[in-house]
Amino acid sequence: MGVKSRRRFLTVAGGLAAATLAPAPRAQIMRTPLNHMPAVIRRLVGVRSITKGRVKLDVPPLVENGHLVPLSVHVDSPMTAANHVKAIHVFTERNPLPEMVTFRLGPRAGRARVTTRVRLADTQNVVAIAELSDGSFWSDTTHVIVTLAACLEEAPV
Amino acid sequence: MNNVRIDVPKSAKRGEIIEIKTLVAHTMETGFRRTQLGKPIPRDIVTTFVCNYDGVEVFRAELYPSLSANPFIQFSTVATETGTLEFKWSGDNGFTASKTARIVVT
């Protein structure tokens, strides 16, 4: 193969590769479908509204392994008998079930901070909702990119 | 029981907020997986965790399949009196586990 024809081959091959690769990736990513999270949250809060703020949901923005993701929620609250967090609910958008975990606490917790480890089936939003003693709801949402998903893989026979 | 790990301070000052770490050995089978032959694997998870302080419930968690295997939960409570903290887990197929810890409050 002469220099010229090799150059020609590379140009054509490069062009072909670019043509076949460029539009493909987005279409080939298999996304786990959205679950019924909005309906479950609606059932929890009823007609009351959810305000963004006071809640801090800490999840790493990028996780390699969806099987073990550290998750921590902190709610800004004095945790007194008159003004405390009653419950912290964590929801996911694309795991098979929207409910992730619910923590029930009260003034005896001293502070409203809980940590656990969760599974994430896909790149998605995680939502933490705090239910306060005055009946108000506060939330925080974090987007997490997951490179190895949990939940849906096959188990050994 | 050795399927449970807890971390509770041995002593604390009255009114101090103490951090408690708990872990229970459990596969947390989600119920959404299948074997390679396509047979669904039934759900087997821990569904409830409760912490009692001298018999009074101070913390509770409701768990779903989204929690990782060997569920780890870290939370806090106010050291009120010298007494006993009791940790109890329960779940599918009659699963139960428990452990107690003594705390001295000065």
Interface residues (C-beta under 8 A of the other chain):
Chain A: H67 L68 V69 T92 N95 P96 L97 E99 M100 V101 T102 F103 R104 L105 G106 R108 A109 G110 R111 R113 V114 T115 T116 R117 V118 R119 L120 C151 L152 E153 E154 A155 P156 V157
Chain B: I17 I18 T30 F32 R33 R34 T35 Q36 L37 I41 Y53 V56 V58 F59 R60 A61 E62 L63 Y64 P65 S66 L67 S68 A69 P71 F72 I73 Q74 F75 S76 T77 V78 T80
